[in-house]
Amino acid sequence: MGDSGEGLVDAEARIQERIEELQRAREVARRPPVVNPEQKRKLESLKLVHKELSRQIEAATHPARKTQLTAAIDDVSRQIAQVEKDAL
C-alpha cells in the first residue's frame, strides 16, 4: 500500500519540475538578446555614414564623384553586413 502513495509523490514532483522548467524557458524567451555595446555603436555609426553618403550622392553632379561615393556606399554596406553577421 505504501508503494502506490510513493508513485503519486513522484508524479507530482515530476509535474512540478516540468512546470518550473517551462517557466524558466518562458523567462529566457522574454529576455532581449544580449547586445555587445561596442558592436551596437559601430553599427549605428556605419548606418549614419551610409545615410550621409547616400545624401551626398544625390547632391553630386560630377560623374567621378558619384563613382567614388558609390564605391564608398558599397564598402559601408559590406561592413554593416559583417557587423550584423558577427552580432549573431
VOBA-1610 file (N, C-alpha, C; in pm, whole numbers, padded with zeros to 5 digits, always signed):
BEGIN
Met+00080-00120+00000Met+00000+00000+00000Met+00084+00126+00000Gly+00197+00120+00065Gly+00284+00236+00070Gly+00342+00271-00067Asp+00356+00172-00154Asp+00415+00194-00285Asp+00328+00283-00373Ser+00198+00269-00367Ser+00111+00350-00451Ser+00118+00496-00412Gly+00134+00525-00287Gly+00148+00664-00242Gly+00277+00726-00291Glu+00383+00647-00295Glu+00512+00698-00344Glu+00504+00732-00492Gly+00429+00657-00568Gly+00411+00684-00711Gly+00347+00818-00734Leu+00246+00850-00652Leu+00180+00980-00665Leu+00274+01094-00631Val+00355+01077-00527Val+00450+01180-00488Val+00552+01202-00599Asp+00603+01091-00657Asp+00699+01102-00767Asp+00637+01173-00888Ala+00513+01140-00920Ala+00445+01202-01033Ala+00427+01352-01008Glu+00388+01389-00887Glu+00370+01530-00854Glu+00502+01605-00862Ala+00610+01541-00815Ala+00742+01603-00821Ala+00785+01625-00967Arg+00759+01526-01054Arg+00794+01540-01196Arg+00711+01650-01261Ile+00585+01658-01226Ile+00498+01762-01282Ile+00548+01900-01238Gln+00582+01913-01111Gln+00631+02041-01059Gln+00763+02080-01128Glu+00851+01984-01147Glu+00977+02011-01216Glu+00953+02057-01359Arg+00858+01994-01424Arg+00826+02032-01563Arg+00768+02173-01569Ile+00682+02207-01474Ile+00624+02342-01468Ile+00735+02445-01450Glu+00828+02417-01358Glu+00939+02509-01334Glu+01028+02522-01457Glu+01049+02413-01526Glu+01130+02414-01647Glu+01065+02502-01755Leu+00935+02489-01772Leu+00863+02571-01870Leu+00867+02718-01833Gln+00856+02748-01702Gln+00863+02888-01659Gln+01001+02948-01689Arg+01107+02872-01664Arg+01242+02920-01695Arg+01257+02943-01845Ala+01203+02854-01925Ala+01212+02868-02070Ala+01139+02994-02117Arg+01025+03023-02059Arg+00950+03145-02093Arg+01028+03270-02056Glu+01091+03268-01938Glu+01169+03383-01893Glu+01287+03409-01987Val+01353+03304-02029Val+01466+03319-02121Val+01417+03373-02254Ala+01303+03326-02301Ala+01249+03371-02429Ala+01208+03518-02424Arg+01168+03568-02310Arg+01123+03707-02297Arg+01239+03806-02291Arg+01354+03759-02246Arg+01470+03848-02232Arg+01515+03897-02369Pro+01548+04025-02376Pro+01603+04073-02504Pro+01741+04013-02525Pro+01779+03994-02648Pro+01910+03937-02674Pro+02021+04029-02621Val+02127+03968-02573Val+02239+04045-02521Val+02313+04106-02639Val+02328+04237-02636Val+02393+04308-02745Val+02524+04365-02695Asn+02627+04341-02771Asn+02757+04399-02739Asn+02748+04549-02765Pro+02771+04633-02664Pro+02758+04778-02683Pro+02854+04833-02789Glu+02971+04774-02799Glu+03067+04820-02899Glu+03016+04790-03041Gln+02960+04671-03061Gln+02905+04636-03192Gln+02784+04724-03225Lys+02703+04750-03125Lys+02585+04834-03147Lys+02627+04975-03188Arg+02727+05030-03119Arg+02776+05164-03150Arg+02834+05166-03292Lys+02911+05063-03327Lys+02972+05057-03460Lys+02865+05047-03568Leu+02763+04966-03544Leu+02655+04950-03641Leu+02580+05081-03662Glu+02548+05150-03553Glu+02478+05278-03564Glu+02563+05380-03639Ser+02694+05380-03611Ser+02785+05472-03679Ser+02790+05442-03829Leu+02800+05315-03864Leu+02804+05278-04006Leu+02674+05315-04077Lys+02563+05299-04009Lys+02434+05335-04071Lys+02425+05485-04094Leu+02479+05564-04000Leu+02481+05709-04020Leu+02571+05747-04138Val+02685+05682-04149Val+02776+05708-04261Val+02706+05673-04392His+02636+05560-04395His+02564+05518-04516His+02460+05623-04554Lys+02389+05672-04456Lys+02285+05772-04482Lys+02347+05901-04537Glu+02459+05943-04479Glu+02526+06065-04524Glu+02581+06048-04666Leu+02640+05934-04695Leu+02691+05910-04830Leu+02578+05907-04932Ser+02466+05850-04894Ser+02350+05848-04984Ser+02302+05990-05013Arg+02303+06074-04910Arg+02263+06213-04929Arg+02362+06284-05022Gln+02492+06257-05004Gln+02593+06321-05087Gln+02584+06277-05233Ile+02554+06150-05255Ile+02548+06101-05393Ile+02431+06166-05468Glu+02324+06196-05397Glu+02211+06263-05461Glu+02247+06405-05501Ala+02333+06470-05423Ala+02372+06608-05450Ala+02488+06619-05547Ala+02562+06511-05567Ala+02680+06515-05653Ala+02641+06532-05800Thr+02721+06613-05870Thr+02695+06634-06012Thr+02804+06575-06100His+02924+06563-06047His+03037+06511-06125His+03036+06359-06125Pro+03047+06297-06243Pro+03042+06150-06252Pro+03151+06080-06171Ala+03270+06137-06165Ala+03378+06074-06089Ala+03345+06073-05940Arg+03287+06181-05893Arg+03249+06188-05751Arg+03138+06086-05720Lys+03044+06073-05811Lys+02937+05973-05792Lys+02995+05832-05787Thr+03095+05806-05869Thr+03161+05675-05869Thr+03229+05650-05735Gln+03298+05752-05683Gln+03364+05740-05552Gln+03263+05713-05442Leu+03155+05787-05444Leu+03053+05772-05340Leu+02985+05636-05349Thr+02962+05589-05471Thr+02901+05457-05489Thr+02992+05348-05431Ala+03122+05359-05456Ala+03217+05263-05402Ala+03219+05269-05249Ala+03213+05390-05196Ala+03212+05407-05050Ala+03086+05347-04989Ile+02972+05367-05053Ile+02846+05311-05004Ile+02852+05158-05007Asp+02907+05103-05114Asp+02921+04956-05122Asp+03008+04903-05009Asp+03118+04973-04981Asp+03209+04931-04874Asp+03140+04938-04739Val+03069+05046-04713Val+02998+05062-04586Val+02889+04956-04573Ser+02821+04925-04682Ser+02717+04822-04679Ser+02777+04686-04643Arg+02895+04656-04697Arg+02963+04530-04663Arg+03000+04528-04514Gln+03048+04641-04465Gln+03085+04648-04323Gln+02963+04629-04233Ile+02850+04690-04271Ile+02726+04675-04194Ile+02686+04528-04192Ala+02691+04462-04307Ala+02654+04320-04314Ala+02746+04236-04226Gln+02873+04268-04223Gln+02969+04192-04143Gln+02942+04211-03994Val+02915+04334-03952Val+02886+04360-03811Val+02758+04290-03769Glu+02656+04294-03855Glu+02530+04225-03823Glu+02551+04074-03815Lys+02634+04020-03904Lys+02663+03875-03903Lys+02738+03838-03775Asp+02834+03921-03736Asp+02912+03894-03615Asp+02827+03902-03489Ala+02720+03984-03495Ala+02633+04001-03379Ala+02552+03874-03353Leu+02529+03795-03455Leu+02452+03672-03439Leu+02541+03571-03378
//
